[in-house]
Amino acid sequence: MIEKPPNSYKSSNNRKIFKYRTLAPLWIAVFIDIIGFSMILPMAPYIADDFDLEYFLMGMVLSVNAMFSFIFGPLLGKLSDRYGRKPLLLISQVGTFAGFLMLAFSNSIWMIIISRIVDGVFGGNFPIAKAIIGDEVPPKDRSFQMANIGVAHVLASLIGPGLGGTLYGIGGILLPGLFAAGLSVFTMIITILILEETWPKSKRQQSHEMKTKIIIKIRKNKGAMFYLTLFGFHSASFMVAMSSLALFAKIVFGMEAPEIGILLMISGIFRATIRFTLFKPAINKLGENNAIILGLGMFLVSFLVVGFSVSIIMFFILILVISFAASLTRGPLNSKISQSVSPREQGKINGFSSGLDSFAQIIGPLISFFMLNFFAPYFLSFVIGSIALVPFLMGFKKIELKKHRLINQEITSEI
């Protein structure tokens, strides 16, 4: 095999960013889906104060959205396997728009809860987006493209908290809700006009006819179950940590909503810089498996220390370390999950992984707000660190996915 010269290899890597142009509308859709959660986080402690709620009860309000996403996300992903990605993505986006619009005009805590339920029921943007990547991108490029979902997370965490804190300071919950609803309308227009169907009827029919050639059910797929389990524990620890940041900063350092938003925005800028500069060289140098282990190790150490932060500077540095770990870990993990199943199961497997993310968003605010409401802040570190230890230890186990890659490639070529 003839190796490419270094310059040619670098050029090839740069072209991968633009190689799959049909995926471009996805990043907007995922961004909108995530930005609502990221905008609410810095506002949450102050919404609790406005409605005279205990912080633990506010954590329950934040969890409602994820509870319904956990139930309906896998269902929407599975329906996209049967009826196509684009129509289900549009249905999800309409629901997201309705949820944000209700949030904007909420004048009671019950209206806020209902708005979050509506958004959760139609929370299929994330699993369907990952299924589309599985349709379009071969395994060799999938880690890079899955990491682009992380870019949507980055941009949401870069823009969302700052906007949420600032707009809430100006006009209460109305302005953040209207802003997010407006972005949802833009997303629907982009999806209708630009997004191409990646799982058309012809492929769905051929996939149905090839049932006997497809890999066994996911629950009997050891590789898929292993990575789903690892991802579930990682997401749980990650969301407990992330949902605690705003309340921790308010309680320990006395920060206000705009200040917390700016702090999280700076960490988002840092993470975006890492994604576009160091991510690809790090993956090339370390490989997916080592990058995952390193990222999980950084999470573990950061989570064990963050509860003992004695200054804003120390707290901020730990947030930056967590951002770097997320850049190393979440894209490759999503790639591993996608590679573990056949093409016709992409919607289902990504529905499961998104369901685990939703479950993490359920327990994250519940655990973090409960701990910070009733215990000293440093106790939170012991809880997060204990959860994070499980995926770190699992990361050292080698799982062979070559068989699934070959099956994916063979079926894709036949379809």
DRENDO-1510 file (C-alpha; in Angstrom, 1 decimal, always signed):
<recs>
REC; n; res; u; v; w
REC; 1; MET; +0.0; +0.0; +0.0 .
REC; 2; ILE; +1.4; +3.4; -1.0 .
REC; 3; GLU; +1.3; +5.9; +1.8 .
REC; 4; LYS; +0.2; +9.5; +1.1 .
REC; 5; PRO; +2.8; +12.2; +1.6 .
REC; 6; PRO; +2.3; +14.2; +4.8 .
REC; 7; ASN; +0.9; +17.3; +3.0 .
REC; 8; SER; -1.5; +15.2; +1.0 .
REC; 9; TYR; -2.7; +13.5; +4.2 .
REC; 10; LYS; -3.2; +16.8; +5.9 .
REC; 11; SER; -5.1; +18.1; +2.9 .
REC; 12; SER; -7.3; +15.0; +3.0 .
REC; 13; ASN; -8.1; +15.5; +6.6 .
REC; 14; ASN; -9.1; +19.1; +6.0 .
REC; 15; ARG; -11.4; +18.1; +3.2 .
REC; 16; LYS; -13.3; +15.7; +5.6 .
REC; 17; ILE; -14.9; +18.7; +7.2 .
REC; 18; PHE; -16.7; +19.5; +3.9 .
REC; 19; LYS; -16.8; +15.9; +2.5 .
REC; 20; TYR; -20.4; +15.1; +3.6 .
REC; 21; ARG; -22.3; +18.3; +2.6 .
REC; 22; THR; -25.7; +16.6; +3.1 .
REC; 23; LEU; -25.0; +16.7; +6.9 .
REC; 24; ALA; -24.7; +20.4; +7.1 .
REC; 25; PRO; -28.4; +21.0; +8.1 .
REC; 26; LEU; -28.0; +18.6; +11.0 .
REC; 27; TRP; -25.6; +20.7; +12.9 .
REC; 28; ILE; -28.2; +23.5; +13.0 .
REC; 29; ALA; -31.0; +21.1; +14.1 .
REC; 30; VAL; -28.9; +19.6; +16.9 .
REC; 31; PHE; -27.7; +23.1; +17.9 .
REC; 32; ILE; -31.3; +24.3; +18.4 .
REC; 33; ASP; -32.3; +21.1; +20.3 .
REC; 34; ILE; -29.4; +21.6; +22.7 .
REC; 35; ILE; -29.5; +25.4; +23.1 .
REC; 36; GLY; -32.8; +25.3; +25.1 .
REC; 37; PHE; -31.2; +23.2; +27.8 .
REC; 38; SER; -28.0; +25.2; +27.8 .
REC; 39; MET; -29.9; +28.5; +28.0 .
REC; 40; ILE; -32.0; +27.3; +31.0 .
REC; 41; LEU; -29.1; +26.1; +33.1 .
REC; 42; PRO; -27.7; +29.5; +34.1 .
REC; 43; MET; -31.3; +30.8; +34.6 .
REC; 44; ALA; -32.5; +27.8; +36.8 .
REC; 45; PRO; -31.4; +29.0; +40.2 .
REC; 46; TYR; -33.0; +32.4; +39.6 .
REC; 47; ILE; -36.2; +31.0; +38.2 .
REC; 48; ALA; -36.4; +29.0; +41.4 .
REC; 49; ASP; -36.0; +32.2; +43.4 .
REC; 50; ASP; -38.7; +34.0; +41.3 .
REC; 51; PHE; -41.2; +31.2; +41.9 .
REC; 52; ASP; -40.1; +30.6; +45.5 .
REC; 53; LEU; -39.0; +27.0; +44.8 .
REC; 54; GLU; -36.5; +24.9; +46.7 .
REC; 55; TYR; -33.5; +24.2; +44.5 .
REC; 56; PHE; -34.2; +20.5; +44.6 .
REC; 57; LEU; -37.7; +21.1; +43.2 .
REC; 58; MET; -36.1; +23.2; +40.4 .
REC; 59; GLY; -33.9; +20.3; +39.6 .
REC; 60; MET; -37.0; +18.2; +39.2 .
REC; 61; VAL; -38.4; +20.8; +36.8 .
REC; 62; LEU; -35.2; +20.6; +34.7 .
REC; 63; SER; -35.5; +16.8; +34.7 .
REC; 64; VAL; -39.0; +16.7; +33.2 .
REC; 65; ASN; -37.8; +17.4; +29.7 .
REC; 66; ALA; -35.3; +14.6; +29.8 .
REC; 67; MET; -37.8; +12.2; +31.3 .
REC; 68; PHE; -40.0; +12.5; +28.2 .
REC; 69; SER; -37.0; +12.5; +25.8 .
REC; 70; PHE; -35.9; +9.3; +27.4 .
REC; 71; ILE; -39.2; +7.7; +26.5 .
REC; 72; PHE; -39.9; +9.2; +23.1 .
REC; 73; GLY; -36.3; +9.6; +21.7 .
REC; 74; PRO; -35.8; +5.9; +21.0 .
REC; 75; LEU; -39.3; +5.7; +19.6 .
REC; 76; LEU; -38.7; +8.5; +17.2 .
REC; 77; GLY; -35.3; +7.0; +16.2 .
REC; 78; LYS; -37.0; +3.6; +15.5 .
REC; 79; LEU; -39.8; +5.3; +13.5 .
REC; 80; SER; -37.1; +7.0; +11.4 .
REC; 81; ASP; -35.8; +3.5; +10.5 .
REC; 82; ARG; -39.3; +2.7; +9.2 .
REC; 83; TYR; -40.5; +6.0; +7.6 .
REC; 84; GLY; -37.3; +7.9; +6.8 .
REC; 85; ARG; -35.2; +10.4; +8.6 .
REC; 86; LYS; -36.4; +13.7; +7.2 .
REC; 87; PRO; -40.1; +13.5; +8.1 .
REC; 88; LEU; -39.4; +12.4; +11.7 .
REC; 89; LEU; -36.8; +15.2; +12.0 .
REC; 90; LEU; -39.4; +17.8; +10.9 .
REC; 91; ILE; -41.9; +16.4; +13.4 .
REC; 92; SER; -39.3; +16.7; +16.2 .
REC; 93; GLN; -38.5; +20.3; +15.2 .
REC; 94; VAL; -42.2; +21.4; +15.2 .
REC; 95; GLY; -42.4; +20.0; +18.7 .
REC; 96; THR; -39.3; +21.9; +19.8 .
REC; 97; PHE; -40.7; +25.1; +18.4 .
REC; 98; ALA; -44.0; +24.6; +20.3 .
REC; 99; GLY; -42.1; +23.9; +23.5 .
REC; 100; PHE; -40.0; +27.0; +23.3 .
REC; 101; LEU; -43.0; +29.2; +22.4 .
REC; 102; MET; -44.8; +27.9; +25.5 .
REC; 103; LEU; -41.7; +28.6; +27.6 .
REC; 104; ALA; -41.6; +32.2; +26.4 .
REC; 105; PHE; -45.1; +32.9; +27.7 .
REC; 106; SER; -44.9; +30.9; +30.9 .
REC; 107; ASN; -46.3; +32.8; +33.9 .
REC; 108; SER; -46.3; +29.9; +36.3 .
REC; 109; ILE; -44.1; +27.0; +37.2 .
REC; 110; TRP; -46.7; +24.7; +35.7 .
REC; 111; MET; -46.5; +26.3; +32.3 .
REC; 112; ILE; -42.8; +25.9; +32.4 .
REC; 113; ILE; -43.2; +22.2; +33.2 .
REC; 114; ILE; -45.7; +21.7; +30.4 .
REC; 115; SER; -43.4; +23.5; +27.9 .
REC; 116; ARG; -40.5; +21.2; +28.9 .
REC; 117; ILE; -42.8; +18.1; +28.5 .
REC; 118; VAL; -43.8; +19.2; +25.0 .
REC; 119; ASP; -40.1; +19.7; +24.0 .
REC; 120; GLY; -39.2; +16.3; +25.5 .
REC; 121; VAL; -41.9; +14.4; +23.7 .
REC; 122; PHE; -40.6; +15.6; +20.4 .
REC; 123; GLY; -36.9; +15.4; +21.4 .
REC; 124; GLY; -35.9; +13.3; +18.4 .
REC; 125; ASN; -33.4; +15.7; +16.8 .
REC; 126; PHE; -30.4; +14.2; +18.4 .
REC; 127; PRO; -31.0; +10.4; +17.7 .
REC; 128; ILE; -32.2; +11.0; +14.2 .
REC; 129; ALA; -29.1; +13.2; +13.5 .
REC; 130; LYS; -26.8; +10.5; +14.6 .
REC; 131; ALA; -28.7; +8.0; +12.5 .
REC; 132; ILE; -28.3; +10.2; +9.4 .
REC; 133; ILE; -24.5; +10.2; +10.1 .
REC; 134; GLY; -24.6; +6.4; +10.3 .
REC; 135; ASP; -26.4; +6.3; +7.0 .
REC; 136; GLU; -24.0; +8.6; +5.2 .
REC; 137; VAL; -20.6; +8.2; +6.7 .
REC; 138; PRO; -18.4; +5.0; +6.6 .
REC; 139; PRO; -16.7; +3.8; +9.8 .
REC; 140; LYS; -13.3; +5.4; +9.0 .
REC; 141; ASP; -14.7; +8.9; +9.0 .
REC; 142; ARG; -17.5; +8.4; +11.5 .
REC; 143; SER; -15.6; +9.5; +14.6 .
REC; 144; PHE; -14.8; +12.8; +13.0 .
REC; 145; GLN; -18.4; +13.4; +11.8 .
REC; 146; MET; -19.9; +12.3; +15.1 .
REC; 147; ALA; -17.6; +14.8; +16.8 .
REC; 148; ASN; -19.3; +17.5; +14.7 .
REC; 149; ILE; -22.4; +16.8; +16.9 .
REC; 150; GLY; -20.0; +17.8; +19.7 .
REC; 151; VAL; -19.4; +21.0; +17.8 .
REC; 152; ALA; -23.2; +21.7; +17.9 .
REC; 153; HIS; -22.9; +21.1; +21.7 .
REC; 154; VAL; -19.9; +23.4; +21.8 .
REC; 155; LEU; -21.7; +26.2; +20.0 .
REC; 156; ALA; -24.8; +25.8; +22.1 .
REC; 157; SER; -22.7; +25.9; +25.3 .
REC; 158; LEU; -20.8; +28.9; +23.9 .
REC; 159; ILE; -23.9; +30.9; +22.9 .
REC; 160; GLY; -26.7; +29.5; +25.0 .
REC; 161; PRO; -25.6; +30.2; +28.6 .
REC; 162; GLY; -24.5; +33.7; +27.8 .
REC; 163; LEU; -27.7; +34.5; +25.9 .
REC; 164; GLY; -29.8; +32.8; +28.5 .
REC; 165; GLY; -28.3; +34.7; +31.4 .
REC; 166; THR; -28.3; +38.1; +29.6 .
REC; 167; LEU; -31.8; +37.8; +28.1 .
REC; 168; TYR; -33.2; +36.6; +31.4 .
REC; 169; GLY; -31.7; +39.6; +33.1 .
REC; 170; ILE; -33.3; +42.0; +30.6 .
REC; 171; GLY; -36.8; +40.5; +30.2 .
REC; 172; GLY; -37.2; +37.4; +32.3 .
REC; 173; ILE; -38.1; +34.2; +30.6 .
REC; 174; LEU; -39.9; +35.8; +27.6 .
REC; 175; LEU; -36.8; +36.8; +25.6 .
REC; 176; PRO; -34.8; +33.5; +25.9 .
REC; 177; GLY; -38.0; +31.6; +24.9 .
REC; 178; LEU; -38.8; +33.7; +21.9 .
REC; 179; PHE; -35.2; +33.6; +20.7 .
REC; 180; ALA; -35.1; +29.8; +20.9 .
REC; 181; ALA; -38.5; +29.6; +19.1 .
REC; 182; GLY; -37.2; +31.8; +16.3 .
REC; 183; LEU; -34.2; +29.6; +15.8 .
REC; 184; SER; -36.5; +26.6; +15.6 .
REC; 185; VAL; -38.4; +28.1; +12.7 .
REC; 186; PHE; -35.2; +28.7; +10.9 .
REC; 187; THR; -34.2; +25.1; +11.5 .
REC; 188; MET; -37.5; +23.8; +10.0 .
REC; 189; ILE; -36.9; +26.0; +6.9 .
REC; 190; ILE; -33.4; +24.7; +6.5 .
REC; 191; THR; -34.5; +21.0; +6.9 .
REC; 192; ILE; -37.3; +21.4; +4.3 .
REC; 193; LEU; -35.2; +23.2; +1.7 .
REC; 194; ILE; -31.8; +21.6; +2.1 .
REC; 195; LEU; -31.7; +18.3; +4.0 .
REC; 196; GLU; -31.8; +15.3; +1.7 .
REC; 197; GLU; -33.3; +12.0; +2.8 .
REC; 198; THR; -30.5; +9.5; +3.6 .
REC; 199; TRP; -32.8; +6.5; +4.3 .
REC; 200; PRO; -35.3; +6.6; +1.4 .
REC; 201; LYS; -38.0; +4.0; +0.7 .
REC; 202; SER; -35.8; +2.0; -1.7 .
REC; 203; LYS; -33.2; +1.4; +1.0 .
REC; 204; ARG; -35.8; +0.8; +3.7 .
REC; 205; GLN; -37.5; -1.9; +1.5 .
REC; 206; GLN; -34.2; -3.6; +0.6 .
REC; 207; SER; -33.2; -3.5; +4.2 .
REC; 208; HIS; -36.5; -5.2; +5.2 .
REC; 209; GLU; -35.9; -7.9; +2.6 .
REC; 210; MET; -32.4; -8.6; +4.0 .
REC; 211; LYS; -33.6; -9.2; +7.6 .
REC; 212; THR; -32.0; -12.6; +7.8 .
REC; 213; LYS; -28.6; -11.1; +6.8 .
REC; 214; ILE; -28.7; -8.4; +9.4 .
REC; 215; ILE; -26.8; -8.6; +12.7 .
REC; 216; ILE; -28.7; -10.0; +15.7 .
REC; 217; LYS; -30.8; -7.8; +18.1 .
REC; 218; ILE; -29.0; -5.1; +19.9 .
REC; 219; ARG; -29.6; -6.6; +23.3 .
REC; 220; LYS; -27.7; -9.7; +22.1 .
REC; 221; ASN; -24.9; -7.6; +20.6 .
REC; 222; LYS; -22.1; -7.6; +23.2 .
REC; 223; GLY; -20.2; -4.8; +21.6 .
REC; 224; ALA; -23.2; -2.5; +21.4 .
REC; 225; MET; -24.3; -3.3; +24.9 .
REC; 226; PHE; -20.8; -2.7; +26.3 .
REC; 227; TYR; -20.5; +0.7; +24.7 .
REC; 228; LEU; -24.0; +1.7; +25.6 .
REC; 229; THR; -23.3; +0.8; +29.2 .
REC; 230; LEU; -20.1; +2.8; +29.2 .
REC; 231; PHE; -21.7; +5.7; +27.5 .
REC; 232; GLY; -24.6; +5.6; +30.0 .
REC; 233; PHE; -22.3; +5.9; +33.1 .
REC; 234; HIS; -20.2; +8.6; +31.4 .
REC; 235; SER; -23.3; +10.6; +30.5 .
REC; 236; ALA; -24.7; +10.3; +34.0 .
REC; 237; SER; -21.5; +11.7; +35.6 .
REC; 238; PHE; -21.1; +14.4; +32.9 .
REC; 239; MET; -24.7; +15.7; +33.3 .
REC; 240; VAL; -24.6; +15.7; +37.1 .
REC; 241; ALA; -21.4; +17.9; +36.9 .
REC; 242; MET; -22.7; +20.2; +34.1 .
REC; 243; SER; -26.1; +20.8; +35.7 .
REC; 244; SER; -24.4; +21.7; +39.0 .
REC; 245; LEU; -22.2; +24.4; +37.7 .
REC; 246; ALA; -24.6; +27.3; +37.8 .
REC; 247; LEU; -26.0; +26.6; +41.2 .
REC; 248; PHE; -22.5; +25.8; +42.6 .
REC; 249; ALA; -21.2; +29.2; +41.3 .
REC; 250; LYS; -24.2; +30.9; +42.9 .
REC; 251; ILE; -23.9; +29.2; +46.3 .
REC; 252; VAL; -20.1; +29.2; +46.6 .
REC; 253; PHE; -19.0; +32.3; +44.8 .
REC; 254; GLY; -22.2; +34.4; +44.8 .
REC; 255; MET; -22.3; +34.8; +41.1 .
REC; 256; GLU; -25.3; +36.2; +39.2 .
REC; 257; ALA; -27.0; +34.7; +36.1 .
REC; 258; PRO; -25.1; +36.9; +33.5 .
REC; 259; GLU; -21.8; +36.2; +35.1 .
REC; 260; ILE; -22.4; +32.5; +35.1 .
REC; 261; GLY; -23.5; +32.7; +31.5 .
REC; 262; ILE; -20.2; +34.5; +30.6 .
REC; 263; LEU; -18.2; +31.9; +32.5 .
REC; 264; LEU; -19.8; +29.0; +30.6 .
REC; 265; MET; -19.5; +30.9; +27.3 .
REC; 266; ILE; -15.8; +31.3; +27.8 .
REC; 267; SER; -15.5; +27.5; +28.4 .
REC; 268; GLY; -17.5; +27.0; +25.2 .
REC; 269; ILE; -15.0; +29.1; +23.2 .
REC; 270; PHE; -12.2; +27.1; +24.7 .
REC; 271; ARG; -13.9; +23.8; +23.7 .
REC; 272; ALA; -14.6; +25.1; +20.2 .
REC; 273; THR; -10.9; +26.1; +19.8 .
REC; 274; ILE; -9.8; +22.6; +20.9 .
REC; 275; ARG; -12.3; +21.0; +18.5 .
REC; 276; PHE; -11.0; +22.8; +15.5 .
REC; 277; THR; -7.3; +22.7; +16.4 .
REC; 278; LEU; -6.2; +19.8; +18.6 .
REC; 279; PHE; -9.0; +17.3; +18.2 .
REC; 280; LYS; -8.0; +15.7; +14.9 .
REC; 281; PRO; -4.2; +15.6; +15.7 .
REC; 282; ALA; -5.0; +14.1; +19.1 .
REC; 283; ILE; -7.2; +11.4; +17.6 .
REC; 284; ASN; -4.6; +10.6; +14.9 .
REC; 285; LYS; -1.9; +10.4; +17.5 .
REC; 286; LEU; -3.7; +8.5; +20.3 .
REC; 287; GLY; -6.3; +6.5; +18.3 .
REC; 288; GLU; -10.0; +6.4; +19.3 .
REC; 289; ASN; -9.5; +3.9; +22.2 .
REC; 290; ASN; -6.7; +5.8; +23.9 .
REC; 291; ALA; -8.4; +9.2; +23.4 .
REC; 292; ILE; -11.5; +7.8; +25.1 .
REC; 293; ILE; -9.4; +6.5; +28.1 .
REC; 294; LEU; -7.6; +9.8; +28.4 .
REC; 295; GLY; -10.8; +11.8; +28.3 .
REC; 296; LEU; -12.5; +9.6; +30.9 .
REC; 297; GLY; -9.5; +9.8; +33.1 .
REC; 298; MET; -9.5; +13.6; +32.9 .
REC; 299; PHE; -13.2; +13.6; +33.7 .
REC; 300; LEU; -12.6; +11.5; +36.8 .
REC; 301; VAL; -9.9; +13.7; +38.2 .
REC; 302; SER; -11.8; +16.9; +37.5 .
REC; 303; PHE; -15.0; +15.7; +39.0 .
REC; 304; LEU; -13.2; +14.6; +42.2 .
REC; 305; VAL; -11.6; +18.0; +42.6 .
REC; 306; VAL; -14.3; +20.5; +41.4 .
REC; 307; GLY; -16.3; +20.3; +44.6 .
REC; 308; PHE; -13.3; +21.6; +46.5 .
REC; 309; SER; -12.8; +24.7; +44.4 .
REC; 310; VAL; -11.7; +27.6; +46.6 .
REC; 311; SER; -11.6; +30.3; +44.0 .
REC; 312; ILE; -13.3; +31.3; +40.8 .
REC; 313; ILE; -10.0; +30.8; +38.9 .
REC; 314; MET; -9.6; +27.2; +40.1 .
REC; 315; PHE; -13.3; +26.6; +39.3 .
REC; 316; PHE; -12.8; +28.1; +35.8 .
REC; 317; ILE; -9.7; +26.0; +35.1 .
REC; 318; LEU; -11.5; +22.8; +36.0 .
REC; 319; ILE; -14.3; +23.7; +33.7 .
REC; 320; LEU; -11.8; +24.1; +30.9 .
REC; 321; VAL; -10.3; +20.7; +31.7 .
REC; 322; ILE; -13.8; +19.2; +31.6 .
REC; 323; SER; -14.4; +20.9; +28.2 .
REC; 324; PHE; -11.1; +19.4; +26.8 .
REC; 325; ALA; -12.1; +15.9; +28.1 .
REC; 326; ALA; -15.5; +16.2; +26.4 .
REC; 327; SER; -13.8; +17.0; +23.1 .
REC; 328; LEU; -11.7; +13.8; +23.4 .
REC; 329; THR; -14.4; +11.5; +24.5 .
REC; 330; ARG; -17.9; +12.0; +23.3 .
REC; 331; GLY; -17.3; +12.0; +19.5 .
REC; 332; PRO; -15.3; +8.8; +19.5 .
REC; 333; LEU; -17.8; +7.1; +21.9 .
REC; 334; ASN; -20.7; +7.9; +19.6 .
REC; 335; SER; -18.7; +6.6; +16.7 .
REC; 336; LYS; -18.0; +3.3; +18.6 .
REC; 337; ILE; -21.7; +2.9; +19.3 .
REC; 338; SER; -22.7; +3.6; +15.7 .
REC; 339; GLN; -20.1; +1.1; +14.4 .
REC; 340; SER; -21.4; -1.7; +16.6 .
REC; 341; VAL; -24.6; -2.3; +14.6 .
REC; 342; SER; -25.8; -2.7; +11.0 .
REC; 343; PRO; -27.1; +0.2; +8.8 .
REC; 344; ARG; -30.8; -0.6; +9.3 .
REC; 345; GLU; -30.3; -0.3; +13.1 .
REC; 346; GLN; -28.7; +3.1; +13.1 .
REC; 347; GLY; -31.9; +4.9; +14.2 .
REC; 348; LYS; -32.5; +2.3; +16.9 .
REC; 349; ILE; -29.0; +2.3; +18.4 .
REC; 350; ASN; -28.7; +6.1; +18.3 .
REC; 351; GLY; -32.2; +6.3; +19.8 .
REC; 352; PHE; -30.9; +4.2; +22.7 .
REC; 353; SER; -27.7; +6.3; +23.2 .
REC; 354; SER; -29.8; +9.5; +23.1 .
REC; 355; GLY; -32.1; +7.9; +25.5 .
REC; 356; LEU; -29.2; +7.3; +27.9 .
REC; 357; ASP; -28.3; +11.0; +27.4 .
REC; 358; SER; -31.9; +11.9; +28.3 .
REC; 359; PHE; -31.7; +9.6; +31.4 .
REC; 360; ALA; -28.5; +11.4; +32.4 .
REC; 361; GLN; -30.4; +14.7; +32.0 .
REC; 362; ILE; -33.1; +13.3; +34.3 .
REC; 363; ILE; -30.8; +12.3; +37.1 .
REC; 364; GLY; -28.2; +15.1; +36.6 .
REC; 365; PRO; -30.3; +18.0; +37.9 .
REC; 366; LEU; -32.0; +15.8; +40.5 .
REC; 367; ILE; -28.7; +14.7; +42.0 .
REC; 368; SER; -26.8; +17.9; +41.7 .
REC; 369; PHE; -29.6; +20.2; +43.0 .
REC; 370; PHE; -30.4; +17.8; +45.8 .
REC; 371; MET; -26.8; +17.6; +47.0 .
REC; 372; LEU; -26.2; +21.3; +46.8 .
REC; 373; ASN; -29.5; +22.0; +48.5 .
REC; 374; PHE; -28.9; +19.7; +51.5 .
REC; 375; PHE; -25.1; +19.0; +51.7 .
REC; 376; ALA; -21.8; +20.9; +51.6 .
REC; 377; PRO; -20.6; +21.4; +48.0 .
REC; 378; TYR; -17.6; +19.1; +48.3 .
REC; 379; PHE; -19.9; +16.1; +48.9 .
REC; 380; LEU; -21.1; +16.5; +45.3 .
REC; 381; SER; -17.5; +15.6; +44.1 .
REC; 382; PHE; -17.7; +12.2; +45.8 .
REC; 383; VAL; -20.9; +11.4; +44.0 .
REC; 384; ILE; -19.8; +12.5; +40.6 .
REC; 385; GLY; -16.4; +10.8; +41.0 .
REC; 386; SER; -18.0; +7.5; +42.0 .
REC; 387; ILE; -20.1; +7.4; +38.9 .
REC; 388; ALA; -17.2; +8.5; +36.6 .
REC; 389; LEU; -15.0; +5.8; +37.9 .
REC; 390; VAL; -17.1; +3.1; +36.2 .
REC; 391; PRO; -16.7; +4.2; +32.6 .
REC; 392; PHE; -13.0; +5.0; +33.2 .
REC; 393; LEU; -12.3; +1.4; +34.3 .
REC; 394; MET; -14.5; +0.0; +31.5 .
REC; 395; GLY; -12.5; +2.0; +29.0 .
REC; 396; PHE; -9.5; -0.3; +29.4 .
REC; 397; LYS; -11.4; -3.3; +28.1 .
REC; 398; LYS; -10.8; -3.9; +24.4 .
REC; 399; ILE; -13.9; -4.6; +22.3 .
REC; 400; GLU; -13.6; -5.9; +18.8 .
REC; 401; LEU; -15.9; -4.2; +16.4 .
REC; 402; LYS; -14.3; -5.3; +13.1 .
REC; 403; LYS; -17.1; -7.8; +12.4 .
REC; 404; HIS; -19.7; -5.1; +12.6 .
REC; 405; ARG; -17.7; -2.8; +10.4 .
REC; 406; LEU; -17.5; -5.4; +7.7 .
REC; 407; ILE; -21.2; -6.1; +7.9 .
REC; 408; ASN; -22.0; -2.4; +7.7 .
REC; 409; GLN; -19.8; -2.1; +4.6 .
REC; 410; GLU; -21.2; -5.2; +2.9 .
REC; 411; ILE; -24.9; -4.2; +3.5 .
REC; 412; THR; -24.2; -0.6; +2.5 .
REC; 413; SER; -22.7; -1.8; -0.8 .
REC; 414; GLU; -25.6; -4.1; -1.4 .
REC; 415; ILE; -28.1; -1.4; -0.7 .
</recs>
